[in-house]
Amino acid sequence: MGNRWFETVAHAQLRARKRLPKSVYKALLAGTEAGVSYRDNLAAFRELGFAPHVADLSADRQTATTVMGQEIALPVIISPTGVQAVHPDGEVAVARAAAARGTAMGLSSFASKPVEEVVAANPKTFFQMYWMGSKDSMIRTMERARSAGAAGLIVTLDWTFSHGRDWGSPWIPERLDLKAMAKLAPQGLTRPSWLLDYARSGSLPDLTTPNLADEDGVAPAFFGAYGQWMGTPPPSWDDIRWMRDEWQGPFLLKGISRVDDARRAVDIGVTAISVSNHGGNNLDTVPAPIRLLPGIAGAVGDQIEVLLDGGIRRGGDVVKALALGARAVLIGRAYLWGLAASGQAGVENVLDIMAGGIDSTLRGLGCSSIHDLGPDDVLVPDGFTRTAGATERG
Ligand SMILES: Cc1cc2nc3c(=O)[nH]c(=O)nc-3n(C[C@H](O)[C@H](O)[C@H](O)COP(=O)(O)O)c2cc1C
């Protein structure tokens, strides 16, 4: 086995592309419609610049902070992703890597591993839910996450069930039975190391959602759960308040793009929000969250914790987000590429890339702590920021 270390997230992505069956790789790449939001999430960070100092730099740089009461060694946490079949150790490997690097883990309710195993691997786990099923089933899912020891709840609202992609959507089977394996075989055979990992682990990806088990403990298949979610009428703000009251602990609302929604989130008593367009997987042409962040952080940043996710691939991106008002960021595809490339070690590698990049950027900016970052630390071109929903409510 050669050296599995990679120096940037882009390299991890190349490895993931070589290693994963085409349909799994495309499911991770995701995006919707024309992919405008997906591309803007990445492009927007490149439009922001730095202006480094060369002397009076700080020898010690501080990157620790807290998110929803959890101490984290760097301002980067794992975003929940309902992704299956990437690696046999799945979210447990991600949780171990996050724990090894002193940070928190978001676990999707569509994940492949049970919340109990993930919290055992990393007690700083926030469980993520969508608004789906009956209130009774949501209470059951929340109670299970709470008894497992989840440190907070993430509720994700920005999803519209739009799946058309100009570059085509991958075929994903309902279950990996013999028929599905036969159909996937050509992809699997050209990706022997991925198949070998699963063969060594003694099982094939089973594409079930153990955290959405019913009262009899039966876990639905991924698409069964997805169908149930699709059939659930969307929630009102009162519904989200109900969820927050049921949970009673740290509560993060993920998927905010507008100032008025951020204000409503404050009104219902959330602990935190994440400015996000679901990694470009919600309505296409929603601007990159980094463009929307200054308006939202300016409106509610002194009342709740404001996080950001979408497009983070480097430590410098993290610093830009913090300078424009985020307390911390969540990463999605970056760690998925690492997981696909080399399991737990690959996710640790990605977190090390983030930590190293944050540290060298702070050094270049002459800044001794992430807590001292501000808008003066980045060069924001004219017309960069976007603000939606900033007019007063009637
Ligand atoms: C393949 C994939 C699956 C995702 N699944 C979920 C999910 O189950 N729950 C959720 O809240 N967000 C989900 N997301 C969104 C991520 O949590 C996050 O918002 C997004 O990936 C951030 O953008 P980035 O990938 O550019 O870092 C998913 C994203 C991807 C790419």
The ligand as an ORCA input file, in Angstrom:
! r2SCAN-3c Opt
* xyz 0 1
  C     -23.925     13.788     -0.375
  C     -24.469     14.753      0.629
  C     -25.415     14.327      1.566
  C     -25.926     15.252      2.500
  N     -26.824     14.816      3.443
  C     -27.259     15.682      4.395
  C     -28.101     15.244      5.452
  O     -28.478     14.074      5.540
  N     -28.478     16.157      6.367
  C     -28.074     17.466      6.324
  O     -28.437     18.257      7.193
  N     -27.271     17.895      5.335
  C     -26.845     17.033      4.396
  N     -25.979     17.469      3.420
  C     -25.518     18.867      3.437
  C     -24.253     19.003      4.282
  O     -24.530     18.823      5.649
  C     -23.656     20.403      4.117
  O     -24.655     21.361      4.272
  C     -22.967     20.591      2.762
  O     -22.325     19.416      2.327
  C     -21.956     21.715      2.886
  O     -21.327     21.970      1.677
  P     -19.874     21.375      1.304
  O     -20.115     19.955      0.888
  O     -19.438     22.244      0.193
  O     -19.005     21.480      2.534
  C     -25.479     16.572      2.480
  C     -24.524     16.980      1.540
  C     -24.014     16.096      0.621
  C     -22.960     16.541     -0.346
*
